[in-house]
């Protein structure tokens, strides 16, 4: 079904959907006021770190329990700090990205990506910082799908240099390890050192969770690939640092919020959109040409099959007819929706699109 935009009014469209939110959107993030009761998070981590400075962490129960998609509705909130959700346990790279984006924030761990989306939607937290792309592992497809399912807005991005460390229990040498636990991507990114050590690779949901498992089990022949912060939190020793095969190992995280920000023209901006195309030859070429003809640079294009209509049949008789996938296209381009060229490109794109949605427009000159 086509989206019927009044194209002549498109320049007003962005203002109409954002102006009501202007006051809150431009408020510095440190001043945002919470509205709902709190879950224990950063304070508990501080207690853990005090204990770890004296050796192996004795009480892992002091760590905050990650929110799940099922218990999120009953979680309390009461804090004057900005609360930022991330996926994983304390010490995960997502937590580091959240602290890089908002150094004074209170971080809230979540079991799954979807739990972080829901935490923002239900006002349990103010923001979520979630990975979308790795320079080594590629796109995080799960989060692209969740962007379409949930009505959150991209308000910024964070780029993190990921340095993997090999961790073990105190007193353990790397030669004693028989197995290494970590997230599958971390295991893949450290293939050379793991092959050299000849260890068994064990996949887990996240790197920090693997560190918790080894710390809690006390198995001296088990190691972990995780961050140096995870070693500090869980009382593990760093056996090797920067063990990834590729030194340029960068993960890009998106900052998500309930409300969009007001785009301007005084700073460089990036706009993220998703769309589907009408049937016909050369439709993707025509869609991309609306940006090239206006000198708008594309920084990312990602395609995902439509789940509700994954296959399109050319001939309804189904006798030797061709079938092909029907795709959603996610695009990031370097322009602000406040610029006429971006508005005209969007109006032109609507001629070919059967669905079009702006996921966010955000400044990039202060990208973290």
Legacy VTK file of the C-alpha trace (Angstrom):
# vtk DataFile Version 3.0
C-alpha trace
ASCII
DATASET POLYDATA
POINTS 368 float
0.000 0.000 0.000
1.452 3.370 -0.967
2.145 6.139 1.511
0.266 9.151 0.170
2.372 12.144 1.178
1.447 15.655 0.093
4.795 16.270 -1.546
4.395 20.032 -1.826
4.046 20.210 1.944
7.042 17.984 2.597
9.305 20.777 3.927
6.687 21.358 6.659
6.356 17.657 7.410
9.571 17.384 9.424
8.695 20.416 11.524
5.154 19.205 12.193
6.268 15.847 13.531
9.080 17.303 15.646
8.136 20.787 16.811
5.979 19.581 19.686
9.001 17.750 21.063
11.462 20.591 20.610
11.758 21.716 24.203
12.576 18.277 25.590
14.734 17.288 22.630
17.169 20.198 23.005
17.544 19.828 26.778
21.078 18.655 27.679
20.971 14.969 28.426
22.449 15.390 31.905
19.428 17.492 32.899
16.719 15.059 31.813
14.444 14.177 34.686
13.322 10.596 35.314
9.658 9.735 35.617
9.553 6.156 36.903
11.165 4.027 39.760
14.760 2.535 39.483
16.666 -0.772 39.196
20.052 -1.201 40.878
22.849 -0.661 38.350
25.993 1.493 38.488
26.076 1.770 42.299
26.259 -1.998 42.583
29.102 -2.102 40.080
31.056 0.435 42.170
30.709 -1.853 45.209
31.965 -4.769 43.146
34.988 -2.859 41.922
35.969 -1.882 45.483
35.976 -5.575 46.390
37.920 -6.578 43.300
40.828 -4.292 44.078
41.579 -6.697 46.932
41.477 -9.843 44.763
38.948 -12.288 43.355
35.369 -11.074 43.592
33.599 -12.943 46.414
29.947 -11.954 45.997
28.771 -11.955 42.398
25.218 -11.407 43.642
26.052 -7.720 44.155
26.018 -7.250 40.384
22.842 -5.818 38.833
20.560 -8.396 37.262
20.012 -7.707 33.550
16.472 -6.828 32.558
14.610 -9.387 30.492
11.763 -8.758 28.080
9.353 -10.442 30.524
10.256 -8.792 33.834
10.746 -5.301 32.395
7.165 -4.231 33.159
7.603 -4.596 36.923
11.066 -3.033 37.256
11.166 0.089 39.480
12.880 3.371 38.708
13.877 6.329 40.862
17.030 8.210 39.924
18.200 11.698 39.028
20.733 10.339 36.530
20.175 9.716 32.862
19.585 5.987 32.525
20.976 4.201 29.474
20.162 0.603 28.535
22.605 -1.752 26.826
22.624 -5.453 26.003
24.720 -7.757 28.145
26.206 -7.891 31.631
28.250 -5.177 33.375
31.604 -5.016 31.632
30.142 -5.588 28.152
31.325 -3.415 25.270
27.796 -2.021 25.079
28.191 -0.628 28.565
31.477 1.006 27.556
29.727 2.592 24.566
26.928 3.890 26.818
29.471 5.459 29.180
31.344 6.996 26.253
28.130 8.601 25.000
26.929 9.690 28.471
29.839 9.654 30.955
27.615 10.568 33.932
24.819 8.137 33.107
23.498 5.194 35.064
23.837 2.090 32.910
21.094 -0.556 32.856
22.013 -4.051 31.589
19.461 -5.970 29.514
19.437 -9.661 28.632
18.425 -9.128 25.007
18.394 -6.343 22.421
14.594 -6.300 22.448
14.526 -5.778 26.230
16.586 -2.604 25.718
14.127 -1.349 23.069
11.200 -2.013 25.414
12.944 -0.353 28.358
13.069 2.911 26.394
9.494 2.599 25.132
8.136 2.022 28.650
10.058 4.984 30.163
12.164 2.686 32.333
15.301 4.250 30.828
15.983 7.427 28.871
18.158 6.012 26.086
19.489 2.750 24.684
22.925 2.282 23.124
22.981 -0.786 20.862
25.430 -2.115 18.235
24.438 -1.880 14.589
27.648 -2.570 12.665
31.135 -3.995 13.160
34.094 -3.260 10.901
35.035 -6.948 11.129
31.759 -8.817 11.647
29.477 -6.610 9.526
25.896 -5.582 10.266
23.893 -6.620 13.344
20.798 -7.789 11.474
18.727 -8.347 14.604
18.855 -4.655 15.481
17.904 -3.601 11.953
14.765 -5.716 12.295
14.005 -4.266 15.739
14.365 -0.704 14.435
11.408 -1.362 12.165
9.365 -3.166 14.807
9.705 -0.472 17.489
8.894 3.241 17.215
12.140 4.616 18.625
14.282 7.328 17.032
18.012 7.329 16.297
19.451 10.419 18.013
23.180 9.750 17.699
25.904 7.171 17.270
29.022 5.990 19.093
32.069 4.354 17.556
34.044 2.068 19.855
37.469 0.566 19.265
37.092 -2.993 20.550
40.217 -4.467 22.143
39.734 -8.072 23.189
41.627 -9.522 26.155
42.196 -13.131 27.180
41.127 -13.496 30.816
41.570 -16.272 33.373
41.200 -16.934 37.074
43.915 -15.512 39.369
47.098 -17.562 39.198
46.170 -19.331 35.936
48.605 -19.265 32.998
47.399 -19.200 29.406
49.033 -22.576 28.760
46.651 -24.163 31.304
43.528 -23.214 29.374
41.578 -25.971 27.647
38.510 -23.950 26.625
37.715 -20.279 26.004
34.240 -18.772 26.369
32.926 -15.656 24.609
30.410 -14.242 22.157
30.686 -15.937 18.717
31.876 -12.721 17.056
34.624 -12.250 19.652
35.756 -15.849 19.128
35.864 -15.292 15.355
37.756 -12.018 15.725
40.464 -13.760 17.789
40.829 -16.842 15.595
44.622 -16.733 15.270
45.451 -16.727 18.983
42.801 -19.360 19.784
44.173 -21.622 17.060
47.683 -21.158 18.425
46.538 -22.051 21.969
44.626 -25.088 20.676
41.627 -24.489 22.948
37.978 -25.458 22.555
35.751 -22.473 21.710
32.493 -22.132 23.669
29.879 -19.603 22.477
27.936 -17.468 24.970
25.380 -14.647 24.697
27.889 -11.895 25.484
31.507 -11.388 26.469
30.885 -10.091 29.976
28.419 -12.915 30.645
31.200 -15.361 29.776
33.463 -13.626 32.295
30.783 -14.001 34.961
30.405 -17.721 34.162
34.116 -18.423 34.560
34.386 -16.323 37.723
31.394 -18.097 39.267
32.445 -21.616 38.242
36.059 -21.348 39.410
37.188 -23.667 36.583
40.905 -22.977 36.192
41.128 -24.496 32.723
38.494 -22.088 31.345
39.362 -18.709 29.901
37.373 -15.781 28.511
37.640 -13.261 25.701
36.259 -9.993 27.042
37.199 -6.395 27.911
39.712 -5.242 30.492
36.762 -3.727 32.385
35.168 -7.186 32.612
38.410 -8.474 34.147
38.224 -5.739 36.776
34.556 -6.320 37.579
34.735 -10.121 37.854
38.122 -10.435 39.515
39.867 -12.106 36.574
43.447 -11.678 35.430
44.397 -10.368 31.991
46.565 -13.050 30.373
46.889 -11.343 26.970
45.744 -7.959 25.603
44.638 -6.843 22.127
44.378 -10.382 20.827
42.012 -9.646 17.898
43.281 -10.576 14.434
42.523 -7.098 13.045
43.750 -4.077 15.002
41.148 -1.828 13.335
38.253 -3.496 15.125
35.534 -0.844 15.462
31.886 -1.304 16.393
29.294 1.380 15.637
26.516 1.793 18.183
23.236 3.679 17.727
21.751 5.882 20.441
17.982 5.381 20.579
15.351 7.536 22.291
11.565 7.876 22.473
11.653 11.319 20.891
13.496 12.611 17.793
15.848 15.556 17.908
15.304 18.781 15.976
17.630 18.729 12.940
19.480 21.878 11.942
21.700 23.046 9.106
24.550 24.603 11.092
26.269 21.250 11.723
26.880 18.069 9.699
23.979 15.639 10.048
23.224 12.062 9.117
19.727 10.798 8.281
18.663 7.142 8.519
15.669 5.846 6.562
14.026 2.541 5.620
11.870 1.914 2.540
10.483 -0.698 0.171
10.154 -0.262 -3.596
7.390 -0.745 -6.089
7.813 -3.594 -8.574
9.645 -2.856 -11.798
13.043 -2.885 -13.540
15.745 -0.553 -12.283
13.756 0.598 -9.240
16.721 0.427 -6.842
18.859 2.360 -9.331
16.179 5.057 -9.541
15.868 5.187 -5.749
19.588 5.675 -5.233
19.778 8.227 -8.041
17.592 10.661 -6.084
20.534 11.106 -3.698
23.344 11.097 -6.266
21.621 13.750 -8.382
21.544 16.066 -5.371
25.148 15.399 -4.328
24.065 13.562 -1.158
26.589 10.973 0.006
25.358 7.556 1.169
27.359 6.096 4.069
25.449 2.825 4.488
22.974 0.657 2.590
21.577 -2.553 4.053
18.894 -4.843 2.650
16.660 -7.164 4.674
13.946 -9.506 3.350
10.394 -8.510 4.285
9.166 -11.050 6.800
5.481 -10.538 6.068
6.005 -10.902 2.314
9.364 -12.625 1.800
8.641 -13.848 -1.741
7.034 -12.072 -4.650
5.489 -14.160 -7.458
5.772 -12.650 -10.925
3.110 -14.885 -12.499
0.124 -15.919 -10.364
-0.282 -19.065 -12.456
2.913 -20.318 -10.808
3.862 -22.329 -13.919
7.540 -21.784 -14.438
7.204 -18.213 -13.163
10.061 -16.490 -11.353
10.022 -15.814 -7.625
12.281 -13.367 -5.890
12.729 -11.811 -2.459
10.968 -8.601 -1.525
13.372 -6.369 0.377
13.488 -3.543 2.883
16.332 -1.098 2.268
18.014 0.750 5.132
20.044 3.780 4.087
22.173 6.338 5.947
22.942 9.564 4.063
24.925 12.685 4.932
22.345 15.471 5.004
19.924 17.031 7.445
16.163 16.789 6.969
16.172 20.567 7.473
18.003 20.946 4.143
15.867 21.443 1.015
17.996 18.951 -0.960
17.184 16.201 1.569
13.485 17.090 1.547
13.391 17.058 -2.250
15.263 13.736 -2.351
12.703 12.221 0.019
9.821 13.562 -2.079
11.427 12.109 -5.214
12.046 8.760 -3.491
8.371 8.571 -2.582
7.577 8.214 -6.290
9.223 4.775 -6.271
8.621 3.654 -2.671
5.637 1.694 -1.423
6.749 2.369 2.172
9.091 5.023 3.569
10.033 5.908 7.147
12.646 8.210 8.691
14.412 6.413 11.549
16.364 9.435 12.731
18.272 12.594 11.843
21.201 13.476 14.087
24.366 15.598 14.211
27.635 13.826 13.420
30.295 16.513 13.908
30.630 15.455 17.548
30.416 11.722 16.821
31.846 9.794 19.731
LINES 1 369
368 0 1 2 3 4 5 6 7 8 9 10 11 12 13 14 15 16 17 18 19 20 21 22 23 24 25 26 27 28 29 30 31 32 33 34 35 36 37 38 39 40 41 42 43 44 45 46 47 48 49 50 51 52 53 54 55 56 57 58 59 60 61 62 63 64 65 66 67 68 69 70 71 72 73 74 75 76 77 78 79 80 81 82 83 84 85 86 87 88 89 90 91 92 93 94 95 96 97 98 99 100 101 102 103 104 105 106 107 108 109 110 111 112 113 114 115 116 117 118 119 120 121 122 123 124 125 126 127 128 129 130 131 132 133 134 135 136 137 138 139 140 141 142 143 144 145 146 147 148 149 150 151 152 153 154 155 156 157 158 159 160 161 162 163 164 165 166 167 168 169 170 171 172 173 174 175 176 177 178 179 180 181 182 183 184 185 186 187 188 189 190 191 192 193 194 195 196 197 198 199 200 201 202 203 204 205 206 207 208 209 210 211 212 213 214 215 216 217 218 219 220 221 222 223 224 225 226 227 228 229 230 231 232 233 234 235 236 237 238 239 240 241 242 243 244 245 246 247 248 249 250 251 252 253 254 255 256 257 258 259 260 261 262 263 264 265 266 267 268 269 270 271 272 273 274 275 276 277 278 279 280 281 282 283 284 285 286 287 288 289 290 291 292 293 294 295 296 297 298 299 300 301 302 303 304 305 306 307 308 309 310 311 312 313 314 315 316 317 318 319 320 321 322 323 324 325 326 327 328 329 330 331 332 333 334 335 336 337 338 339 340 341 342 343 344 345 346 347 348 349 350 351 352 353 354 355 356 357 358 359 360 361 362 363 364 365 366 367
